[in-house]
């Protein structure tokens, strides 16, 4: 049976968005039992508005450093809105900040399932997506 999982990628950098989207498509081609619908957001505020009303998102790939609402603020909003979607945190600037975001996520009940430094390798992304398949 084919699983179709929706992934929301939230990053203010269009190059990173396209890179992650391309890698997810490559991974999907190698694992035909799983299909992925990818939602790309370069606005964290728009992403938050959308995930409040969508109930089929299986994973958020969330950049920590964004101008409108950073990843830590985003996680806090998720907790306030009672949104329980697993999160893969990413950063290209300061990897140490991910531990702070992870701790905030755990304190607020948001499930940070993985952390990755950008650009995310295909193998790290594959590991996360296959872990996700086991969850759903």
N, C-alpha and C positions, 0 to 999 in steps of 0.2 A: 504494500500500500504506500502510495506517495504521500509524504508529509510536505505541507506547504507552510513555511514559517515566515512571518513578516519581521523584518529588521529595520529599525529606524537609525540612521546614521546622522549624528548632529555634530557639525564642525563648521567653523566660519571660513576655513580654507578650502576653496573649490578644488584645488589640486588633490588634497587629502581625501575629499569626498569622492572624487572620481577614482582615485587609487583604490580605496576600500571597495567601492562598487564593482570595479573590474575584478578585484581579487575574489569577491563573493561569487561572481559569475563563473570564474575559473574553478572555484571549489565546487560549485553546484554541478558543473560539467563532469567533474571527477566522481561525484557521489549522486548518481541518478535517482536514488530512493528519496532524496530530499530536494525540494524546490524552495527557493527563497524569493520573496517579494521584498525589494529594497526601497525604502522611503528615504530620500536625501533631503537634509535640512541644513542650510547655511545660516539659519536664524534660530537661536535657542528659544526665543519667545514664541515663534510660530510652531516650533516642535512641541512646546509645552501645551499650546492651545489644542493642537491636534491629538496628542496622546491622552488628553483629558477625555476625549470623546471616542477614541478608538479602543476597542477591547481585544484586538487580535495581534498586538505587537508582542513578539516573543523575546526580543532583545533590543536594547539601546546601546549603540556604540557612541560614547559621549566624550567629546574633547573637554579637557579641564579648563583650558584658557580660551575664553570667547569674550567678545566685547559687550554684548547685551546682557547676558546672564551666564556667569561662568559655571563650570560643572558642579562645583560645590553648592552654589545657589540652586542649580537645577535639581540636584538630589534633595535639597531641603524642600523645594516646592513639591517634588514627587511625594515626599513623606506627608506634607501638609494636605495634599490632595488624595492621600491614601492610594497612590499608584504603586503597584507592586510588579515591576518589570525588571528582570535581570539586566545588569549594566556591565559593559566592558568599558573601563575608563582608558582614555588615551591622552598622551601629551607629547609634544615635540620640543618643549622648552625646559621644563623642570620636573624630572621624574620623581623627586622627593615629595612633591605636592600630592601625588596620587595616594600616598599612605594617609595623609590627612583626609582626603576625600573618602577613602575606603573606611576610615574610622567613623567619619560623620555618617556615611551610608549605613554602617552596622548599628550605630546608635539610633538612627531614625527608622530602622527596619527595611531600608532599601538594600537589595541584594547585589553587591558588587562581586561578580563572579570571576572577573579577570582584570588585569591591568596590562597595558602595553605602551611602549614608547614608539612614536611615529618616526618613520613610516612602519606600519604594522607588517610584519612578515606574513607571507601566505601560510607558513606552517603554524604560527601562533594563532592566526585567524581560524585556520582549519580546526585546531584543537578546541577553540572556544565554540565553534559552530557544531562540532560533533558532540561536545558536552551538552549543548543546547538540545540536540536531537534526543539525547537520553532523558532530558527533563520533560519533554513534551511527548 
